[in-house]
């Protein structure tokens, strides 16, 4: 390479120095400008750091709580599905141990309901603000209904309806609430009190699925007809049963509806 060319290619390096010096001097000016505000700036950055750390910790703790709550909820669901039998299942001794430590069976439905309630109580006591704890209201309601505690069951069904969930489970909760009211009505010894309570149950079944094209509409109508018959309102009961056959001709309840219609049309004597 000739000296001429060497000089040409070397021109770029000295030009970089003033630019770097200018950058350094610019940073120096910024630092000098910020120096009087160093204390306030430090406090501000400290506050930001605390907020970031606090938010990260809160998020981590929330995720940890949600995970623990979901685990307990899953245990409650599993307990509700344990079979009920007077005798242990066949070949139970040869089965591998259940990693969830579930019992092989429950002797009665009441025993199973009590076990589910105990697990739900644990969940709602420790993690009451979490989503799984709220969803467990439906499990608790079903267990309480199983135990014949209709008033408490109704409270849990209503709690589930109020905080919401999947549409099909909300409909199930409305049905459960109506069943609980019906159970309370049938437990009344006074005829007038029973009639009044059945009217409340009827209103609850009417609210179970108010949409004509909604899921389980045929079941809602079936319950309404049942209660109307229990109230002695035979003509209204017949109309509701007939509505099922008209609006839901493929309903799995069709055979039962037709039998009930025959009985109602035959009259009390038959």
C-alpha positions as CSV (number, residue, x, y, z in Angstrom):
1,X,0.0,0.0,0.0
2,X,1.4,3.4,-1.0
3,X,1.8,6.2,1.6
4,X,-0.9,8.1,-0.2
5,X,-3.4,5.4,0.2
6,X,-2.3,4.8,3.8
7,X,-3.1,8.5,4.6
8,X,-6.5,8.2,3.0
9,X,-7.5,5.2,5.1
10,X,-6.1,6.7,8.3
11,X,-8.2,9.8,8.1
12,X,-11.2,8.2,9.8
13,X,-9.5,7.5,13.2
14,X,-8.6,11.1,14.3
15,X,-12.2,12.1,13.4
16,X,-13.6,9.7,16.0
17,X,-11.8,11.3,18.9
18,X,-13.7,14.6,18.9
19,X,-17.0,12.7,18.6
20,X,-16.2,10.6,21.6
21,X,-15.0,13.6,23.5
22,X,-18.2,15.4,22.6
23,X,-20.2,12.4,23.9
24,X,-18.3,12.3,27.1
25,X,-18.7,16.0,27.7
26,X,-22.4,15.6,27.0
27,X,-22.8,12.9,29.6
28,X,-20.8,15.0,32.0
29,X,-23.1,18.0,31.5
30,X,-26.1,15.7,32.2
31,X,-24.6,14.4,35.4
32,X,-23.7,18.0,36.5
33,X,-27.3,19.0,35.8
34,X,-28.7,16.1,37.8
35,X,-26.4,16.5,40.7
36,X,-28.5,19.0,42.7
37,X,-31.5,16.6,42.3
38,X,-29.5,13.5,43.2
39,X,-31.3,13.0,46.6
40,X,-34.8,13.4,45.1
41,X,-33.8,11.2,42.1
42,X,-32.5,8.5,44.4
43,X,-35.7,8.5,46.4
44,X,-37.7,8.3,43.2
45,X,-35.7,5.4,41.9
46,X,-35.9,3.7,45.2
47,X,-39.7,4.0,45.2
48,X,-39.9,2.6,41.7
49,X,-37.7,-0.3,42.8
50,X,-39.9,-1.0,45.8
51,X,-43.0,-0.9,43.6
52,X,-41.5,-3.3,41.1
53,X,-40.3,-5.7,43.8
54,X,-43.6,-5.4,45.6
55,X,-45.6,-6.1,42.4
56,X,-43.4,-9.1,41.5
57,X,-43.7,-10.5,45.0
58,X,-47.5,-10.0,45.0
59,X,-47.8,-11.7,41.7
60,X,-45.6,-14.6,42.8
61,X,-47.6,-15.0,46.0
62,X,-50.9,-14.8,44.1
63,X,-49.8,-17.5,41.7
64,X,-48.6,-19.7,44.6
65,X,-52.0,-19.2,46.4
66,X,-53.9,-20.0,43.3
67,X,-51.8,-23.2,42.7
68,X,-52.4,-24.4,46.3
69,X,-56.1,-23.6,46.1
70,X,-56.5,-25.4,42.8
71,X,-54.8,-28.5,44.3
72,X,-57.2,-28.6,47.3
73,X,-60.2,-28.0,45.0
74,X,-59.1,-30.9,42.9
75,X,-58.9,-33.1,46.0
76,X,-62.5,-32.1,46.9
77,X,-63.7,-33.0,43.4
78,X,-61.9,-36.3,43.6
79,X,-63.5,-37.1,47.0
80,X,-66.9,-36.4,45.6
81,X,-66.3,-39.1,43.0
82,X,-65.2,-41.8,45.4
83,X,-67.7,-44.7,45.0
84,X,-70.2,-45.5,47.8
85,X,-70.4,-49.2,48.8
86,X,-70.9,-51.2,51.9
87,X,-68.0,-53.5,50.9
88,X,-64.6,-52.6,49.6
89,X,-64.1,-52.9,45.8
90,X,-62.9,-56.2,44.5
91,X,-59.2,-56.9,44.4
92,X,-58.6,-53.7,46.3
93,X,-55.5,-55.2,48.0
94,X,-53.9,-55.9,44.6
95,X,-54.3,-52.3,43.3
96,X,-51.4,-49.9,43.4
97,X,-51.7,-47.3,46.1
98,X,-53.5,-44.1,45.1
99,X,-51.0,-41.2,44.8
100,X,-53.8,-38.9,46.0
101,X,-54.4,-40.9,49.2
102,X,-58.1,-41.2,48.4
103,X,-60.2,-43.8,50.2
104,X,-61.2,-46.8,48.1
105,X,-64.9,-46.2,49.0
106,X,-67.3,-44.7,51.4
107,X,-69.9,-46.8,53.3
108,X,-72.6,-44.2,52.9
109,X,-73.3,-41.1,50.8
110,X,-73.4,-39.1,54.0
111,X,-69.8,-40.2,54.9
112,X,-68.7,-39.0,51.5
113,X,-70.5,-35.7,51.8
114,X,-68.9,-35.0,55.1
115,X,-65.4,-35.7,53.7
116,X,-66.1,-33.3,50.8
117,X,-67.3,-30.6,53.2
118,X,-64.2,-30.9,55.3
119,X,-62.0,-30.4,52.3
120,X,-64.1,-27.4,51.1
121,X,-63.9,-25.9,54.5
122,X,-60.1,-26.2,54.4
123,X,-60.0,-24.6,51.0
124,X,-62.3,-21.7,51.8
125,X,-60.7,-21.0,55.2
126,X,-57.2,-20.8,53.8
127,X,-57.8,-19.4,50.3
128,X,-61.3,-17.9,50.5
129,X,-60.5,-15.1,48.0
130,X,-59.3,-17.4,45.2
131,X,-61.3,-18.5,42.2
132,X,-61.2,-22.2,43.2
133,X,-62.6,-21.4,46.7
134,X,-65.6,-19.7,45.1
135,X,-66.1,-22.5,42.6
136,X,-66.2,-24.9,45.6
137,X,-69.5,-23.4,46.7
138,X,-71.2,-25.8,44.4
139,X,-69.4,-28.8,45.9
140,X,-70.3,-27.7,49.4
141,X,-74.0,-27.1,48.3
142,X,-74.3,-30.6,46.9
143,X,-72.8,-32.1,50.0
144,X,-75.0,-30.2,52.3
145,X,-78.1,-31.1,50.2
146,X,-77.0,-34.8,50.5
147,X,-76.9,-34.4,54.3
148,X,-80.5,-32.9,54.3
149,X,-79.2,-29.5,55.4
150,X,-81.4,-27.7,52.8
151,X,-81.1,-24.2,54.3
152,X,-77.3,-24.2,54.3
153,X,-77.2,-25.9,50.9
154,X,-79.4,-23.1,49.5
155,X,-77.1,-20.5,50.8
156,X,-74.1,-22.0,49.0
157,X,-76.1,-22.5,45.8
158,X,-77.1,-18.8,45.9
159,X,-73.5,-17.8,46.6
160,X,-72.4,-19.6,43.5
161,X,-75.1,-18.0,41.4
162,X,-74.1,-14.6,42.7
163,X,-70.4,-14.8,42.0
164,X,-71.0,-16.8,38.8
165,X,-69.2,-19.5,36.8
166,X,-69.7,-21.5,33.6
167,X,-73.2,-21.1,32.3
168,X,-74.1,-24.8,32.7
169,X,-72.9,-24.7,36.3
170,X,-75.0,-21.6,37.1
171,X,-78.0,-23.4,35.7
172,X,-77.2,-26.4,37.9
173,X,-76.9,-24.1,40.9
174,X,-80.3,-22.6,40.2
175,X,-81.7,-26.1,40.0
176,X,-80.0,-26.9,43.3
177,X,-81.4,-23.8,45.0
178,X,-84.9,-24.8,43.8
179,X,-84.4,-28.3,45.0
180,X,-83.3,-27.0,48.4
181,X,-86.4,-24.9,48.7
182,X,-88.5,-27.9,47.7
183,X,-86.7,-30.0,50.4
184,X,-87.5,-27.3,53.0
185,X,-91.1,-27.2,51.9
186,X,-91.6,-30.9,52.2
187,X,-90.1,-30.9,55.7
188,X,-92.9,-28.4,56.8
189,X,-95.5,-30.1,59.0
190,X,-98.0,-27.3,58.6
191,X,-100.0,-27.6,55.3
192,X,-100.2,-23.9,54.8
193,X,-96.5,-23.4,55.4
194,X,-95.7,-26.2,53.0
195,X,-97.8,-24.7,50.3
196,X,-96.2,-21.3,50.7
197,X,-92.7,-22.9,50.6
198,X,-93.6,-24.9,47.5
199,X,-94.6,-21.6,45.7
200,X,-91.1,-20.4,46.4
201,X,-89.6,-23.6,45.0
202,X,-91.8,-23.2,41.9
203,X,-90.5,-19.6,41.4
204,X,-86.9,-20.9,41.7
205,X,-87.5,-23.7,39.2
206,X,-89.0,-21.0,36.8
207,X,-85.8,-19.1,37.2
208,X,-83.6,-22.1,36.6
209,X,-83.6,-21.6,32.8
210,X,-85.9,-18.8,31.7
211,X,-84.7,-18.9,28.0
212,X,-86.9,-20.9,25.7
213,X,-83.9,-22.1,23.8
214,X,-81.6,-22.3,26.8
215,X,-79.8,-25.4,28.0
216,X,-81.8,-27.8,30.1
217,X,-85.0,-25.9,29.4
218,X,-87.0,-29.2,29.2
219,X,-85.7,-30.2,32.7
220,X,-86.8,-26.8,34.1
221,X,-90.3,-27.2,32.7
222,X,-90.4,-30.8,34.1
223,X,-89.6,-29.5,37.6
224,X,-92.2,-26.8,37.3
225,X,-94.8,-29.3,36.3
226,X,-93.9,-31.6,39.2
227,X,-94.2,-28.8,41.8
228,X,-97.5,-27.5,40.2
229,X,-98.9,-31.1,40.6
230,X,-97.7,-31.1,44.3
231,X,-99.5,-27.8,44.8
232,X,-102.7,-29.3,43.4
233,X,-102.7,-27.1,40.3
234,X,-103.3,-30.0,38.0
235,X,-104.4,-28.1,34.9
236,X,-101.2,-26.0,35.0
237,X,-99.1,-29.0,35.6
238,X,-100.6,-30.7,32.5
239,X,-99.9,-27.6,30.4
240,X,-96.2,-27.6,31.4
241,X,-95.8,-31.3,30.7
242,X,-97.5,-30.8,27.3
243,X,-95.2,-27.9,26.6
244,X,-92.2,-30.2,27.0
245,X,-93.6,-32.6,24.4
246,X,-94.3,-29.7,22.0
247,X,-91.1,-27.7,22.4
248,X,-88.7,-30.5,23.1
249,X,-90.0,-33.6,21.2
250,X,-86.6,-35.3,21.5
251,X,-86.2,-34.7,25.2
252,X,-84.9,-37.8,27.2
253,X,-87.7,-37.0,29.7
254,X,-90.4,-37.8,27.1
255,X,-91.4,-41.2,28.4
256,X,-91.6,-39.9,32.0
257,X,-93.6,-36.9,30.9
258,X,-96.1,-39.1,29.1
259,X,-96.6,-41.4,32.1
260,X,-97.1,-38.4,34.4
261,X,-99.7,-36.9,32.0
262,X,-101.6,-40.2,32.0
263,X,-101.7,-40.1,35.8
264,X,-102.8,-36.5,36.0
265,X,-105.5,-36.9,33.3
266,X,-106.8,-40.0,35.1
267,X,-107.5,-37.9,38.1
268,X,-106.8,-38.4,41.9
269,X,-108.9,-41.5,42.2
270,X,-106.7,-43.5,39.8
